[in-house]
Amino acid sequence: MKFTELNLDDQLLEAISYMGFENATPIQAQAIPLILDNRDLIACAQTGTGKTGAFVLPILNKLVGKEDTSVNTLIVVPTRELAVQIEQQIQGLSYFVSVGSMAIYGGGGGKDWDKEKDALTNGRDIIVATPGKLLSHLKLGYVDFSKVKHFVLDEADRMLDMGFIDDLKKIISYLPEEHQTLLFSATMPKSISELAKKILKDPEEIKLSISKPAEGVDQKLYLTHDNQKVPVLCHLLKERKNYDSIIIFTSTKSKVSEIVNQLRRAGFKSQGISSNLEQSQREEVLRGFRSKRIRILVATDVMSRGIDIKEINMVVNYDVPHDAEDYVHRVGRTARANTKGEACTLVNQKDMFKMRKIEALIEMSLPKSQPPAEVGDGPAWEGGSLKSKRNRNKFNKSSNFKSRKSNKDFTK
């Protein structure tokens, strides 16, 4: 469906066209009419399907011609990076639609406090905030949310995973009785359903497939013992010298610097990002990765959702994620907007059970390879199709996938 079919204001359509977008994604095509009709909504769709555009566009449409500066829309998100990204997208679209916005998040060392206070007291049309920092302002009594018309929870499942449920309930208590609530989530666990029943009124529901990586992702497994992971990782990187954007995911913050140091010793320039860094440092790393100044980024799962970085050639799961859904989100960082990409997962013996759960979720048996000969034998696959310990005739040297930029779908 084209955006011109969605009953959006001409000024907003001009902004969308100027940014190079023509077609709405399925989540946008379904959600935008419902939001314009002022319905509460619970929407479930995986990373990379355009969820942000699905709620930002209709809200901006409603704000066309708004005259006062009161806070009209509150968007609450789990991470600082996502808050910045959404606010930047609002700014980009607001070039043609006069709307004021402010991102409010922790980690800035207090230097932005006065600007945030001014936005919350004197008003901005849209506030995008993380729960903790927003509550710090709310508790001081000067925040005016009396005219809030739209309340959006983005990545709601991640917020509940991070223990924000009580914070969310407190934030909601500051909102007026009458407002539209939009809940967006990549997964739909029982906790999300229970939250939706408490905060949404007669909501519409949209559920798109959440358990399949994009078709353009070439997925592979490499069976490795723990001491073989770095050699196998280095082999993968050597074989893909033409790749200029690679993310390596690990499950713990402590491993980020360890992997970065080992890669640097092997001659691979890389950078790490985790919540251990100050916000300014994290933003600088992300800018470097987006601009391709940083080729290899080692990250925790803070990067697996909500961060829009295009043309990532390869994702490497150094560790198998604990939750099967997190595999989909990690892999979803590549093959965005109809491009091609590669996802490689290093699987040790103890993680094979988790990998089988992932295969069941995505309804695929993924190709499995042993390490190259110089690295030695890895573990045999248990319960899968790889019967022998040796299968290195082909180490799955990947095709040279070149990212093909597409400007047709609004997949923010």
Contacts in CASP RR format, 6 or more apart in sequence:
PFRMAT RR
TARGET T0000
AUTHOR 0000-0000-0000
METHOD contacts of the structure
MODEL  1
MKFTELNLDDQLLEAISYMGFENATPIQAQAIPLILDNRDLIACAQTGTG
KTGAFVLPILNKLVGKEDTSVNTLIVVPTRELAVQIEQQIQGLSYFVSVG
SMAIYGGGGGKDWDKEKDALTNGRDIIVATPGKLLSHLKLGYVDFSKVKH
FVLDEADRMLDMGFIDDLKKIISYLPEEHQTLLFSATMPKSISELAKKIL
KDPEEIKLSISKPAEGVDQKLYLTHDNQKVPVLCHLLKERKNYDSIIIFT
STKSKVSEIVNQLRRAGFKSQGISSNLEQSQREEVLRGFRSKRIRILVAT
DVMSRGIDIKEINMVVNYDVPHDAEDYVHRVGRTARANTKGEACTLVNQK
DMFKMRKIEALIEMSLPKSQPPAEVGDGPAWEGGSLKSKRNRNKFNKSSN
FKSRKSNKDFTK
1 23 0 8 1.000
1 24 0 8 1.000
1 29 0 8 1.000
2 22 0 8 1.000
2 23 0 8 1.000
2 24 0 8 1.000
3 13 0 8 1.000
3 16 0 8 1.000
3 21 0 8 1.000
3 22 0 8 1.000
3 23 0 8 1.000
3 24 0 8 1.000
3 57 0 8 1.000
3 410 0 8 1.000
4 13 0 8 1.000
6 24 0 8 1.000
6 28 0 8 1.000
6 29 0 8 1.000
6 32 0 8 1.000
6 33 0 8 1.000
6 36 0 8 1.000
7 33 0 8 1.000
7 36 0 8 1.000
8 16 0 8 1.000
8 32 0 8 1.000
8 57 0 8 1.000
8 58 0 8 1.000
8 61 0 8 1.000
9 61 0 8 1.000
9 64 0 8 1.000
9 97 0 8 1.000
11 64 0 8 1.000
11 96 0 8 1.000
11 97 0 8 1.000
12 57 0 8 1.000
12 60 0 8 1.000
12 61 0 8 1.000
12 64 0 8 1.000
12 93 0 8 1.000
12 96 0 8 1.000
12 97 0 8 1.000
14 96 0 8 1.000
15 92 0 8 1.000
15 93 0 8 1.000
15 94 0 8 1.000
15 95 0 8 1.000
15 96 0 8 1.000
15 97 0 8 1.000
16 57 0 8 1.000
16 93 0 8 1.000
16 410 0 8 1.000
18 95 0 8 1.000
18 96 0 8 1.000
19 92 0 8 1.000
19 93 0 8 1.000
19 410 0 8 1.000
20 407 0 8 1.000
21 407 0 8 1.000
21 408 0 8 1.000
21 409 0 8 1.000
21 410 0 8 1.000
22 407 0 8 1.000
22 408 0 8 1.000
22 409 0 8 1.000
23 408 0 8 1.000
23 409 0 8 1.000
23 410 0 8 1.000
24 32 0 8 1.000
24 409 0 8 1.000
24 410 0 8 1.000
25 49 0 8 1.000
25 50 0 8 1.000
25 54 0 8 1.000
25 409 0 8 1.000
25 410 0 8 1.000
25 411 0 8 1.000
26 45 0 8 1.000
26 49 0 8 1.000
26 208 0 8 1.000
27 43 0 8 1.000
27 45 0 8 1.000
27 49 0 8 1.000
27 50 0 8 1.000
27 51 0 8 1.000
27 54 0 8 1.000
27 206 0 8 1.000
27 208 0 8 1.000
28 50 0 8 1.000
28 53 0 8 1.000
28 54 0 8 1.000
28 57 0 8 1.000
28 410 0 8 1.000
30 43 0 8 1.000
30 206 0 8 1.000
31 41 0 8 1.000
31 43 0 8 1.000
31 54 0 8 1.000
31 55 0 8 1.000
31 58 0 8 1.000
31 206 0 8 1.000
32 54 0 8 1.000
32 57 0 8 1.000
32 58 0 8 1.000
34 41 0 8 1.000
34 204 0 8 1.000
34 206 0 8 1.000
35 41 0 8 1.000
35 54 0 8 1.000
35 55 0 8 1.000
35 58 0 8 1.000
35 59 0 8 1.000
35 180 0 8 1.000
35 182 0 8 1.000
36 58 0 8 1.000
36 61 0 8 1.000
36 62 0 8 1.000
38 180 0 8 1.000
39 180 0 8 1.000
39 202 0 8 1.000
39 203 0 8 1.000
39 204 0 8 1.000
40 180 0 8 1.000
40 181 0 8 1.000
40 182 0 8 1.000
40 200 0 8 1.000
40 201 0 8 1.000
40 202 0 8 1.000
40 203 0 8 1.000
40 204 0 8 1.000
41 181 0 8 1.000
41 182 0 8 1.000
41 183 0 8 1.000
41 200 0 8 1.000
41 203 0 8 1.000
41 204 0 8 1.000
41 205 0 8 1.000
41 206 0 8 1.000
42 183 0 8 1.000
42 185 0 8 1.000
42 192 0 8 1.000
42 196 0 8 1.000
42 200 0 8 1.000
42 203 0 8 1.000
42 204 0 8 1.000
42 205 0 8 1.000
42 206 0 8 1.000
43 51 0 8 1.000
43 54 0 8 1.000
43 182 0 8 1.000
43 183 0 8 1.000
43 184 0 8 1.000
43 185 0 8 1.000
43 205 0 8 1.000
43 206 0 8 1.000
43 207 0 8 1.000
44 184 0 8 1.000
44 185 0 8 1.000
44 186 0 8 1.000
44 187 0 8 1.000
44 188 0 8 1.000
44 205 0 8 1.000
44 206 0 8 1.000
44 207 0 8 1.000
44 208 0 8 1.000
44 210 0 8 1.000
45 51 0 8 1.000
45 184 0 8 1.000
45 186 0 8 1.000
45 206 0 8 1.000
45 207 0 8 1.000
45 208 0 8 1.000
45 210 0 8 1.000
46 186 0 8 1.000
46 208 0 8 1.000
46 209 0 8 1.000
46 210 0 8 1.000
46 211 0 8 1.000
46 212 0 8 1.000
46 328 0 8 1.000
46 329 0 8 1.000
46 332 0 8 1.000
47 186 0 8 1.000
47 304 0 8 1.000
47 305 0 8 1.000
47 306 0 8 1.000
47 328 0 8 1.000
47 329 0 8 1.000
47 332 0 8 1.000
47 333 0 8 1.000
48 214 0 8 1.000
48 308 0 8 1.000
48 332 0 8 1.000
48 336 0 8 1.000
48 411 0 8 1.000
49 208 0 8 1.000
49 411 0 8 1.000
50 410 0 8 1.000
50 411 0 8 1.000
50 412 0 8 1.000
51 154 0 8 1.000
51 184 0 8 1.000
52 85 0 8 1.000
52 86 0 8 1.000
52 89 0 8 1.000
52 154 0 8 1.000
52 306 0 8 1.000
52 308 0 8 1.000
52 412 0 8 1.000
53 89 0 8 1.000
53 410 0 8 1.000
53 412 0 8 1.000
54 184 0 8 1.000
55 75 0 8 1.000
55 152 0 8 1.000
55 154 0 8 1.000
55 182 0 8 1.000
55 184 0 8 1.000
56 86 0 8 1.000
56 89 0 8 1.000
56 90 0 8 1.000
56 93 0 8 1.000
57 93 0 8 1.000
57 410 0 8 1.000
59 73 0 8 1.000
59 126 0 8 1.000
59 150 0 8 1.000
59 152 0 8 1.000
60 90 0 8 1.000
60 93 0 8 1.000
60 94 0 8 1.000
60 97 0 8 1.000
60 99 0 8 1.000
62 149 0 8 1.000
62 150 0 8 1.000
63 72 0 8 1.000
63 73 0 8 1.000
63 97 0 8 1.000
63 99 0 8 1.000
63 125 0 8 1.000
63 126 0 8 1.000
64 97 0 8 1.000
65 98 0 8 1.000
66 72 0 8 1.000
66 99 0 8 1.000
66 125 0 8 1.000
68 147 0 8 1.000
69 122 0 8 1.000
69 123 0 8 1.000
69 124 0 8 1.000
69 125 0 8 1.000
70 123 0 8 1.000
70 144 0 8 1.000
70 146 0 8 1.000
70 147 0 8 1.000
71 120 0 8 1.000
71 123 0 8 1.000
71 124 0 8 1.000
71 125 0 8 1.000
71 126 0 8 1.000
71 127 0 8 1.000
71 144 0 8 1.000
71 145 0 8 1.000
71 147 0 8 1.000
71 148 0 8 1.000
72 125 0 8 1.000
72 126 0 8 1.000
72 147 0 8 1.000
72 148 0 8 1.000
72 149 0 8 1.000
72 150 0 8 1.000
73 125 0 8 1.000
73 126 0 8 1.000
73 127 0 8 1.000
73 148 0 8 1.000
73 149 0 8 1.000
73 150 0 8 1.000
73 151 0 8 1.000
73 152 0 8 1.000
74 126 0 8 1.000
74 127 0 8 1.000
74 129 0 8 1.000
74 145 0 8 1.000
74 148 0 8 1.000
74 150 0 8 1.000
74 151 0 8 1.000
74 152 0 8 1.000
74 171 0 8 1.000
74 175 0 8 1.000
75 86 0 8 1.000
75 126 0 8 1.000
75 127 0 8 1.000
75 128 0 8 1.000
75 129 0 8 1.000
75 152 0 8 1.000
75 154 0 8 1.000
76 129 0 8 1.000
76 130 0 8 1.000
76 131 0 8 1.000
76 134 0 8 1.000
76 151 0 8 1.000
76 152 0 8 1.000
76 153 0 8 1.000
76 154 0 8 1.000
76 159 0 8 1.000
76 168 0 8 1.000
76 171 0 8 1.000
77 83 0 8 1.000
77 86 0 8 1.000
77 128 0 8 1.000
77 129 0 8 1.000
77 130 0 8 1.000
77 154 0 8 1.000
77 155 0 8 1.000
77 159 0 8 1.000
78 130 0 8 1.000
78 131 0 8 1.000
78 155 0 8 1.000
78 158 0 8 1.000
78 159 0 8 1.000
78 162 0 8 1.000
78 164 0 8 1.000
79 130 0 8 1.000
79 155 0 8 1.000
79 158 0 8 1.000
79 302 0 8 1.000
79 305 0 8 1.000
79 306 0 8 1.000
80 105 0 8 1.000
80 106 0 8 1.000
80 107 0 8 1.000
80 130 0 8 1.000
80 279 0 8 1.000
80 282 0 8 1.000
81 282 0 8 1.000
81 286 0 8 1.000
81 302 0 8 1.000
81 303 0 8 1.000
81 306 0 8 1.000
81 307 0 8 1.000
82 154 0 8 1.000
82 155 0 8 1.000
82 305 0 8 1.000
82 306 0 8 1.000
82 307 0 8 1.000
83 103 0 8 1.000
83 104 0 8 1.000
83 105 0 8 1.000
83 128 0 8 1.000
83 129 0 8 1.000
83 130 0 8 1.000
84 103 0 8 1.000
84 105 0 8 1.000
84 283 0 8 1.000
85 306 0 8 1.000
85 307 0 8 1.000
85 308 0 8 1.000
86 103 0 8 1.000
86 128 0 8 1.000
86 154 0 8 1.000
87 101 0 8 1.000
87 102 0 8 1.000
87 103 0 8 1.000
87 126 0 8 1.000
87 128 0 8 1.000
89 412 0 8 1.000
90 99 0 8 1.000
90 100 0 8 1.000
90 101 0 8 1.000
90 126 0 8 1.000
90 128 0 8 1.000
91 101 0 8 1.000
93 99 0 8 1.000
94 100 0 8 1.000
94 101 0 8 1.000
99 125 0 8 1.000
99 126 0 8 1.000
100 124 0 8 1.000
100 125 0 8 1.000
100 126 0 8 1.000
101 124 0 8 1.000
101 125 0 8 1.000
101 126 0 8 1.000
101 127 0 8 1.000
101 128 0 8 1.000
102 115 0 8 1.000
102 116 0 8 1.000
102 119 0 8 1.000
102 124 0 8 1.000
102 126 0 8 1.000
102 127 0 8 1.000
102 128 0 8 1.000
103 128 0 8 1.000
103 129 0 8 1.000
104 116 0 8 1.000
104 119 0 8 1.000
104 120 0 8 1.000
104 127 0 8 1.000
104 128 0 8 1.000
104 129 0 8 1.000
104 130 0 8 1.000
104 133 0 8 1.000
104 134 0 8 1.000
104 137 0 8 1.000
105 129 0 8 1.000
105 130 0 8 1.000
105 133 0 8 1.000
105 279 0 8 1.000
106 130 0 8 1.000
106 132 0 8 1.000
106 133 0 8 1.000
106 279 0 8 1.000
107 133 0 8 1.000
107 278 0 8 1.000
107 279 0 8 1.000
108 278 0 8 1.000
108 279 0 8 1.000
108 280 0 8 1.000
109 278 0 8 1.000
109 279 0 8 1.000
116 133 0 8 1.000
116 137 0 8 1.000
117 137 0 8 1.000
117 142 0 8 1.000
119 127 0 8 1.000
120 127 0 8 1.000
120 137 0 8 1.000
120 142 0 8 1.000
120 143 0 8 1.000
120 144 0 8 1.000
121 142 0 8 1.000
121 143 0 8 1.000
121 144 0 8 1.000
123 144 0 8 1.000
127 134 0 8 1.000
131 159 0 8 1.000
131 164 0 8 1.000
131 167 0 8 1.000
131 168 0 8 1.000
131 171 0 8 1.000
132 164 0 8 1.000
132 167 0 8 1.000
134 171 0 8 1.000
135 167 0 8 1.000
135 170 0 8 1.000
135 171 0 8 1.000
137 143 0 8 1.000
138 170 0 8 1.000
138 171 0 8 1.000
138 174 0 8 1.000
143 174 0 8 1.000
145 174 0 8 1.000
145 175 0 8 1.000
145 176 0 8 1.000
146 176 0 8 1.000
147 176 0 8 1.000
148 175 0 8 1.000
148 176 0 8 1.000
148 179 0 8 1.000
149 179 0 8 1.000
149 180 0 8 1.000
150 179 0 8 1.000
150 180 0 8 1.000
150 182 0 8 1.000
151 172 0 8 1.000
151 175 0 8 1.000
151 179 0 8 1.000
151 180 0 8 1.000
151 181 0 8 1.000
151 182 0 8 1.000
152 181 0 8 1.000
152 182 0 8 1.000
152 183 0 8 1.000
152 184 0 8 1.000
153 159 0 8 1.000
153 168 0 8 1.000
153 181 0 8 1.000
153 182 0 8 1.000
153 183 0 8 1.000
153 184 0 8 1.000
153 185 0 8 1.000
154 184 0 8 1.000
155 184 0 8 1.000
155 185 0 8 1.000
155 186 0 8 1.000
155 305 0 8 1.000
155 306 0 8 1.000
156 183 0 8 1.000
156 184 0 8 1.000
156 185 0 8 1.000
156 192 0 8 1.000
156 195 0 8 1.000
157 185 0 8 1.000
157 186 0 8 1.000
157 187 0 8 1.000
157 188 0 8 1.000
157 189 0 8 1.000
157 191 0 8 1.000
157 192 0 8 1.000
158 186 0 8 1.000
158 305 0 8 1.000
159 165 0 8 1.000
159 168 0 8 1.000
160 189 0 8 1.000
160 191 0 8 1.000
160 192 0 8 1.000
160 195 0 8 1.000
165 191 0 8 1.000
165 195 0 8 1.000
168 195 0 8 1.000
172 199 0 8 1.000
181 199 0 8 1.000
181 200 0 8 1.000
181 201 0 8 1.000
181 203 0 8 1.000
183 192 0 8 1.000
183 195 0 8 1.000
183 196 0 8 1.000
183 199 0 8 1.000
183 200 0 8 1.000
183 203 0 8 1.000
185 192 0 8 1.000
186 210 0 8 1.000
186 305 0 8 1.000
186 325 0 8 1.000
186 328 0 8 1.000
186 329 0 8 1.000
187 210 0 8 1.000
187 325 0 8 1.000
188 207 0 8 1.000
188 210 0 8 1.000
196 203 0 8 1.000
210 325 0 8 1.000
210 328 0 8 1.000
211 325 0 8 1.000
211 328 0 8 1.000
211 361 0 8 1.000
211 362 0 8 1.000
211 363 0 8 1.000
212 328 0 8 1.000
212 362 0 8 1.000
212 363 0 8 1.000
213 219 0 8 1.000
213 328 0 8 1.000
213 331 0 8 1.000
213 332 0 8 1.000
213 335 0 8 1.000
213 343 0 8 1.000
213 362 0 8 1.000
214 331 0 8 1.000
214 332 0 8 1.000
214 334 0 8 1.000
214 335 0 8 1.000
214 336 0 8 1.000
215 335 0 8 1.000
216 335 0 8 1.000
216 338 0 8 1.000
216 339 0 8 1.000
216 340 0 8 1.000
216 341 0 8 1.000
217 331 0 8 1.000
217 332 0 8 1.000
217 334 0 8 1.000
217 335 0 8 1.000
217 340 0 8 1.000
217 341 0 8 1.000
217 342 0 8 1.000
217 343 0 8 1.000
218 340 0 8 1.000
218 341 0 8 1.000
218 342 0 8 1.000
218 343 0 8 1.000
218 398 0 8 1.000
218 399 0 8 1.000
218 401 0 8 1.000
219 331 0 8 1.000
219 342 0 8 1.000
219 343 0 8 1.000
219 344 0 8 1.000
219 345 0 8 1.000
219 364 0 8 1.000
219 366 0 8 1.000
219 367 0 8 1.000
220 342 0 8 1.000
220 343 0 8 1.000
220 344 0 8 1.000
220 345 0 8 1.000
220 366 0 8 1.000
220 367 0 8 1.000
220 368 0 8 1.000
220 369 0 8 1.000
220 396 0 8 1.000
220 398 0 8 1.000
221 344 0 8 1.000
221 345 0 8 1.000
221 347 0 8 1.000
221 355 0 8 1.000
221 366 0 8 1.000
221 367 0 8 1.000
221 368 0 8 1.000
221 369 0 8 1.000
222 232 0 8 1.000
222 236 0 8 1.000
222 344 0 8 1.000
222 345 0 8 1.000
222 346 0 8 1.000
222 347 0 8 1.000
222 368 0 8 1.000
222 369 0 8 1.000
222 370 0 8 1.000
222 371 0 8 1.000
223 347 0 8 1.000
223 348 0 8 1.000
223 368 0 8 1.000
223 369 0 8 1.000
223 370 0 8 1.000
223 371 0 8 1.000
223 378 0 8 1.000
223 379 0 8 1.000
223 380 0 8 1.000
223 381 0 8 1.000
223 386 0 8 1.000
224 232 0 8 1.000
224 346 0 8 1.000
224 347 0 8 1.000
224 348 0 8 1.000
224 371 0 8 1.000
224 375 0 8 1.000
224 378 0 8 1.000
224 379 0 8 1.000
225 348 0 8 1.000
225 349 0 8 1.000
225 378 0 8 1.000
225 379 0 8 1.000
226 348 0 8 1.000
228 371 0 8 1.000
228 375 0 8 1.000
228 376 0 8 1.000
228 378 0 8 1.000
229 318 0 8 1.000
229 346 0 8 1.000
229 348 0 8 1.000
230 259 0 8 1.000
230 262 0 8 1.000
230 263 0 8 1.000
230 266 0 8 1.000
231 371 0 8 1.000
231 374 0 8 1.000
231 375 0 8 1.000
232 346 0 8 1.000
232 371 0 8 1.000
232 372 0 8 1.000
232 375 0 8 1.000
233 248 0 8 1.000
233 259 0 8 1.000
233 263 0 8 1.000
233 316 0 8 1.000
233 318 0 8 1.000
233 346 0 8 1.000
234 263 0 8 1.000
234 266 0 8 1.000
234 268 0 8 1.000
235 371 0 8 1.000
235 372 0 8 1.000
235 375 0 8 1.000
235 395 0 8 1.000
236 314 0 8 1.000
236 316 0 8 1.000
236 344 0 8 1.000
237 246 0 8 1.000
237 263 0 8 1.000
237 268 0 8 1.000
237 296 0 8 1.000
239 397 0 8 1.000
239 398 0 8 1.000
240 246 0 8 1.000
240 313 0 8 1.000
240 314 0 8 1.000
240 342 0 8 1.000
240 398 0 8 1.000
240 400 0 8 1.000
242 400 0 8 1.000
242 402 0 8 1.000
243 295 0 8 1.000
243 313 0 8 1.000
243 314 0 8 1.000
244 292 0 8 1.000
244 295 0 8 1.000
244 313 0 8 1.000
245 289 0 8 1.000
245 292 0 8 1.000
245 295 0 8 1.000
245 309 0 8 1.000
245 311 0 8 1.000
245 312 0 8 1.000
245 313 0 8 1.000
245 314 0 8 1.000
245 403 0 8 1.000
246 295 0 8 1.000
246 296 0 8 1.000
246 297 0 8 1.000
246 312 0 8 1.000
246 313 0 8 1.000
246 314 0 8 1.000
246 315 0 8 1.000
246 316 0 8 1.000
247 297 0 8 1.000
247 298 0 8 1.000
247 299 0 8 1.000
247 303 0 8 1.000
247 312 0 8 1.000
247 314 0 8 1.000
247 315 0 8 1.000
247 316 0 8 1.000
247 333 0 8 1.000
247 334 0 8 1.000
248 259 0 8 1.000
248 270 0 8 1.000
248 296 0 8 1.000
248 297 0 8 1.000
248 298 0 8 1.000
248 299 0 8 1.000
248 315 0 8 1.000
248 316 0 8 1.000
248 318 0 8 1.000
249 299 0 8 1.000
249 300 0 8 1.000
249 301 0 8 1.000
249 303 0 8 1.000
249 304 0 8 1.000
249 315 0 8 1.000
249 316 0 8 1.000
249 317 0 8 1.000
249 318 0 8 1.000
249 319 0 8 1.000
249 321 0 8 1.000
249 330 0 8 1.000
250 256 0 8 1.000
250 259 0 8 1.000
250 298 0 8 1.000
250 299 0 8 1.000
250 300 0 8 1.000
250 318 0 8 1.000
250 319 0 8 1.000
251 300 0 8 1.000
251 301 0 8 1.000
251 319 0 8 1.000
251 321 0 8 1.000
251 322 0 8 1.000
252 300 0 8 1.000
252 319 0 8 1.000
253 274 0 8 1.000
253 275 0 8 1.000
253 276 0 8 1.000
253 300 0 8 1.000
255 318 0 8 1.000
255 319 0 8 1.000
256 272 0 8 1.000
256 273 0 8 1.000
256 274 0 8 1.000
256 276 0 8 1.000
256 298 0 8 1.000
256 299 0 8 1.000
256 300 0 8 1.000
257 272 0 8 1.000
259 270 0 8 1.000
259 298 0 8 1.000
259 318 0 8 1.000
260 270 0 8 1.000
260 271 0 8 1.000
260 272 0 8 1.000
260 298 0 8 1.000
263 270 0 8 1.000
263 296 0 8 1.000
263 298 0 8 1.000
264 270 0 8 1.000
268 296 0 8 1.000
269 294 0 8 1.000
269 295 0 8 1.000
269 296 0 8 1.000
270 294 0 8 1.000
270 295 0 8 1.000
270 296 0 8 1.000
270 297 0 8 1.000
270 298 0 8 1.000
271 285 0 8 1.000
271 288 0 8 1.000
271 289 0 8 1.000
271 294 0 8 1.000
271 296 0 8 1.000
271 297 0 8 1.000
271 298 0 8 1.000
272 285 0 8 1.000
272 297 0 8 1.000
272 298 0 8 1.000
272 299 0 8 1.000
273 282 0 8 1.000
273 285 0 8 1.000
273 286 0 8 1.000
273 297 0 8 1.000
273 298 0 8 1.000
273 299 0 8 1.000
273 300 0 8 1.000
273 302 0 8 1.000
273 303 0 8 1.000
274 299 0 8 1.000
274 300 0 8 1.000
274 302 0 8 1.000
275 300 0 8 1.000
275 302 0 8 1.000
277 285 0 8 1.000
285 294 0 8 1.000
285 297 0 8 1.000
286 307 0 8 1.000
286 309 0 8 1.000
288 294 0 8 1.000
289 297 0 8 1.000
289 309 0 8 1.000
290 309 0 8 1.000
297 303 0 8 1.000
298 318 0 8 1.000
301 321 0 8 1.000
301 326 0 8 1.000
301 329 0 8 1.000
301 330 0 8 1.000
303 333 0 8 1.000
304 326 0 8 1.000
304 329 0 8 1.000
304 330 0 8 1.000
304 332 0 8 1.000
304 333 0 8 1.000
305 329 0 8 1.000
307 333 0 8 1.000
308 336 0 8 1.000
308 412 0 8 1.000
309 333 0 8 1.000
310 336 0 8 1.000
310 337 0 8 1.000
310 339 0 8 1.000
310 403 0 8 1.000
310 405 0 8 1.000
311 336 0 8 1.000
311 339 0 8 1.000
311 403 0 8 1.000
311 405 0 8 1.000
312 333 0 8 1.000
312 334 0 8 1.000
312 336 0 8 1.000
312 341 0 8 1.000
312 403 0 8 1.000
313 334 0 8 1.000
313 341 0 8 1.000
313 342 0 8 1.000
313 401 0 8 1.000
313 403 0 8 1.000
314 334 0 8 1.000
314 341 0 8 1.000
314 342 0 8 1.000
314 343 0 8 1.000
314 344 0 8 1.000
314 398 0 8 1.000
315 330 0 8 1.000
315 331 0 8 1.000
315 332 0 8 1.000
315 333 0 8 1.000
315 334 0 8 1.000
315 342 0 8 1.000
315 343 0 8 1.000
315 344 0 8 1.000
316 343 0 8 1.000
316 344 0 8 1.000
316 345 0 8 1.000
316 346 0 8 1.000
317 327 0 8 1.000
317 330 0 8 1.000
317 331 0 8 1.000
317 343 0 8 1.000
317 344 0 8 1.000
317 345 0 8 1.000
317 346 0 8 1.000
318 346 0 8 1.000
319 346 0 8 1.000
319 351 0 8 1.000
320 327 0 8 1.000
320 345 0 8 1.000
320 346 0 8 1.000
320 347 0 8 1.000
320 351 0 8 1.000
320 354 0 8 1.000
320 355 0 8 1.000
320 358 0 8 1.000
321 327 0 8 1.000
321 330 0 8 1.000
321 354 0 8 1.000
321 358 0 8 1.000
322 354 0 8 1.000
324 354 0 8 1.000
324 357 0 8 1.000
324 358 0 8 1.000
324 360 0 8 1.000
324 361 0 8 1.000
325 361 0 8 1.000
327 345 0 8 1.000
327 358 0 8 1.000
327 361 0 8 1.000
327 362 0 8 1.000
328 361 0 8 1.000
328 362 0 8 1.000
330 343 0 8 1.000
331 343 0 8 1.000
332 343 0 8 1.000
334 341 0 8 1.000
334 342 0 8 1.000
334 343 0 8 1.000
335 341 0 8 1.000
336 411 0 8 1.000
337 405 0 8 1.000
337 406 0 8 1.000
337 409 0 8 1.000
337 411 0 8 1.000
338 404 0 8 1.000
338 406 0 8 1.000
338 408 0 8 1.000
338 409 0 8 1.000
339 403 0 8 1.000
339 404 0 8 1.000
339 405 0 8 1.000
339 406 0 8 1.000
340 401 0 8 1.000
340 402 0 8 1.000
340 403 0 8 1.000
340 404 0 8 1.000
341 401 0 8 1.000
341 403 0 8 1.000
342 398 0 8 1.000
342 401 0 8 1.000
345 355 0 8 1.000
345 366 0 8 1.000
347 355 0 8 1.000
347 368 0 8 1.000
348 379 0 8 1.000
349 379 0 8 1.000
349 382 0 8 1.000
352 379 0 8 1.000
352 381 0 8 1.000
352 382 0 8 1.000
352 383 0 8 1.000
355 366 0 8 1.000
356 383 0 8 1.000
356 384 0 8 1.000
359 365 0 8 1.000
359 366 0 8 1.000
365 384 0 8 1.000
365 385 0 8 1.000
367 396 0 8 1.000
368 381 0 8 1.000
368 384 0 8 1.000
368 385 0 8 1.000
368 386 0 8 1.000
368 391 0 8 1.000
369 391 0 8 1.000
369 392 0 8 1.000
369 394 0 8 1.000
369 395 0 8 1.000
369 396 0 8 1.000
370 376 0 8 1.000
370 377 0 8 1.000
370 378 0 8 1.000
370 389 0 8 1.000
370 390 0 8 1.000
370 391 0 8 1.000
370 392 0 8 1.000
371 377 0 8 1.000
371 378 0 8 1.000
371 392 0 8 1.000
371 395 0 8 1.000
372 392 0 8 1.000
372 395 0 8 1.000
373 392 0 8 1.000
377 389 0 8 1.000
377 390 0 8 1.000
378 389 0 8 1.000
380 386 0 8 1.000
380 387 0 8 1.000
380 388 0 8 1.000
380 389 0 8 1.000
381 387 0 8 1.000
END
